[in-house]
Amino acid sequence: MKFATMLGVVLLSSTMGALAADGHPPHWEYKGKVGPQAWGSLDESFSACKMGHEQSPIDIHGAKKADLAPLALDYHAAGAEVVNNGHTVQVNLADGGTLTLDGVAYKLVQFHFHTPSEEHINGKAYPMVAHLVHKSADGKLAVIGVLLKEGKANATLKPVFDGLPSAEGDKKALDGTFDVASLLPADHGYYRFTGSLTTPPCSEGVKWQILKQPVEISHEQLKAFQKLYKANARPIQPLYARAVEQS
């Protein structure tokens, strides 16, 4: 799939939702008058941001032990393009493989970063999280969250963090290929819950899997991202009646 085509279907980007009168998506940010507290009022298509009862992110605590199947991952190396979309740095993958849940295949289309981590574990946020976004043939979404903590430099992410696109709309193609499997921790134990997009339009019905074991990034890598986005995490949302399970 060519990147120009793929960008038209990439999710969790600033281009989702209805268009304003000037033909552009409604403007939103992570602070100020168009920050998270206002998202649900910016456009009718964003109403789930304030009305939804299965919103993300959440604070994961008291998760119930369940007989969850191991994550069925079939990732492989693929061409990749790094894009600054105005809200985060996103890595688009031409054909990165699949995640299969309950017999349904979800194609890995992109991953992107939030700092601090949007998901909290027992009230604790990590310095950063990578969200791996997958899409099924019928348009359903599944996300794997990889928590990132400070430590040694992350060799897998080095090609991404070396020369991050500095301005909205800037992009660069990575040399060679990128294999997302090498970004994952050794232990694939995870928390599972149903949630939403963490950016407008906050659409619900997203299948979330947050890996328990974090992986390391260096202080320098973290600061390189925070130089572009000091804080791009949506606040924690109410759990309501949802159950959170853990493997």
N, C-alpha and C positions, 0 to 999 in steps of 0.2 A: 504494500500500500504506500503510495507516495505521501510524503509528509504534508503537502498542501491539502490533500484530501483528508488525511487523518486529522488534521487540526480542526476540520469542520465538525468532527464528531467527538473530539476530546472533551472530557467532562471536568466538572469542578472548576471551570475557568470563568473569567469575568464576562464572557460572551453569552452566558446562559440567561434565559428569561426573556421577557417581552422587551421590545424596543421602545424607547422614549420618542417624543415628538420629533426630535432631531435625527431619528434613525439609528441612534446609538443605544446600547443597553443602559438601564438605569444605573447611575453612578453610586457605588458603595465603597466603604473603606472599613478599616478596623478601629477607627477612633473618630471622635468629633460628631457633628450633626448627622452624618450618614454612616455612623458606626453601628455595631451589632444591635444596640438597643432600638435602632430605627429601621433596621432592614425590613421588617414586616410591614412597614407603612410606606416604603418607597415606591412600591408598585403592587398592583393586584396579584401579579404572578408570584410575588414574594410572601404571600400571606401565611404560608406554612411556617415561616421564621418566627411568627408570634402566636399562631393558632395551633400548631402541631403538638402532638403529645408523644411523638417518637423522634425527638430531635437529638442531634449530635453536636458536640461531643458530650461525654458523660464522665463522672467520677466513678471508676470501677471499684466497688467495695462489696463485700459480702457475696461474691459470686458463688453460685452453687456448683459443686462438683457434678459433672455429667459425663456420660459415656459418649463423648464426641469423637467422631472419626478423625484420624490424622488428616491434616490438610493435603489434598490431592493436587500437587503442583507439578506442572510440566513446563518449566521455564527453559528458555534457550537463548543464546546470544543473538542479538539483533541490532540493526542500525538504529541510532538514537540521535535525537536533536534536543538541545537544551534551549528553553525559551523563558524569557522574563515576561510574564503575562500581566504585570502591573499589580498583582496580589501575592505572587510567590514565584519561585523558580521551579519550572516543570520540565520533566524529561519525557518526551514523546518517543514511543517505541514502535517501530514498523511492524514487528511480529515477534513479541517477546514471550509468547507462550500462553498457557491457560491455568486457571484455577477451576477445579470441578467441585461443586457443592450440591449435595443431594441429587446427583446424577445430571446436573446442568453444568455445561462448560461456560466459563466466563473468560473472555479474552483480555489479557493484560494490555492496556492501551497507553498508560502513562503512570508516572509517580511524581510526587511533588512534596514540598517541605513546609512545616509550620514550626515557628519558634515563639514561645516555649511549646512543648507538646500540647496538642489540644486535649487528648485523653489524659486523665489523671488516674493514678493507681493508689487507692487508699489515701486520697487527698493530695498526693504528690505529683507534681508536673516534672517531666524530664526536660532537658535543655532544648530538644528538638524531636520531631517525629517525621518519618517519611510515610506517606499514604500511597499505597499501590492500588491503582484503580482498575477494575475489571468490568467488562460489559458483556452480557449474554446476547445471543442472537435476537432475542425479543426486547432488548433495551434495558433489562434489569441490571442493577449495579451491585458489585461486591468489592469491598475494600479490605486490604490487609494493612495494619498499622505496624511499623517497625520503630520502636522507641530508640532514641539515640542519646547516649550519655557521653560526657567528656572523658577522654582517655588518649589512646594512641591514634595516630592518623589513620583514617579509613582508606585503605588502598583502592577498594572498589569505587568509592566516590571521588577519588582524586581527579579523574578526568572531568568530572562535573564541576568540582569546586575550584579547579585551576582555571581562572579566567571566567568567572560567572558573568553572564550577560548583565550589564550594569543599568540599562534603561528599559522601560516598558516597550515591548515589541522587538527588542534585540534577541537574536538567536544565534546558535552555533551548532554545527554538526560535529558529533564526536568522531574522532579517528577510529577506524575499526568498528568493533561491535561492543555492545554492553550486555552483560548477563546478570539479570536481576537476582538470580539464585545466589550469587556470591555476596549479595547484600544482606541476606537473611542470617539470623543467628543459628548456631548449631542445633539448639532445642526449638522445635516448632510448636511447643505448648502454647495455647491461646485462650483468650476470653472471647465469647461470642454474644452478640446482641443485635437487635434490629434497630436501625437508626435512620439518619438522614444525611444529605449533603451538609457539610459544615460551612458552606458559602451559599449566598442566594442563588437559586430560589428555595433552598433548604428542603428540597423534595424528599419525602419519606420512602420507606420500603427498601432502604439500602442494607445489605447484609454486611455486618462489621465483624472482623476477626483481628484482635489486637494481640500480637505476640508478647508473651510474658518476658522473655529474655531480651534485654536491650543489647544493642551493638555500640561500639565506640566510634566517636569522631574526635579529632583533636580540637583543642581550644582555638587554634588558628582557623580550622575549617568552619567551626561554629561562628567565629567573628567575621569571617568572609561573607557568610550569608547574612548575619545581622547588620552588616554594613549596608546592605540593600533593604532588608526588612527587619527592623528592630523587634517588632512584635506583630505577628500575623496569625494569632490564634483566637478563634471564637470562644467566648466564655462557656463554662460548664452549663449544661441544660438539665432541667428536671428529668428524673428517671420515670416518674409516674408509675404505671403498673407493669412496666417491662421487667422481664427476668434476664439476668446476666448469668451465663453459664461459663464454666471453665473446664478445660480438658485435664 
